[in-house]
Amino acid sequence: MKIYIDADGCPVVKETIEVATAFLIPVVIVCDVAHEFFFDGVEVVTVMRGMDAVDYEIMNRLEVGDLVITQDYGLAALVLAKRGYALNQNGRQYDENNIDELLYRRHTLKKLRQAGERVKGPRKRSKEDTAHFVKALTTFLTEICETCSR
């Protein structure tokens, strides 16, 4: 298993690396040229700017059972289709029970914005959000590692 971080705009890069290191799971940060990341022992893949360039790079590298940290519902859907796992920056796991609803909601909000409606954005990120992510990632990896050792 590897953990891929869709790092463009990801607020939990450092926390993901810390938890993954405790589980001895390799991390790959994927970002575009507008971002720079340097962490010891972590692979950083930088791609050219472009629509979904980071997503394509992650999907080309992803193997069954890998985990992707992303805010992007579209990328999460592709990860699930390839039998990977996906968590968002708040620790919510994307799965076959919620991805269709999330994609539909994103589509509906896009249509409202295109029609000139003002749509409220996400609230400001808190320390509690980050703590919840760390707990969810730790729980997820603990469960996966227990399953793998059986």
Secondary structure, DSSP 8 states (H G I E B T S, - for coil): --EEEE-TT-TTHHHHHHHHHHTT--EEEEEETT-----TT-EEEEE-S-TTHHHHHHHHH--TT-EEE-S-HHHHHHHHHTT-EEE-TTS-EE-TTTHHHHHHHHHHHHHHHHTT----------HHHHHHHHHHHHHHHHHHHHHHT-
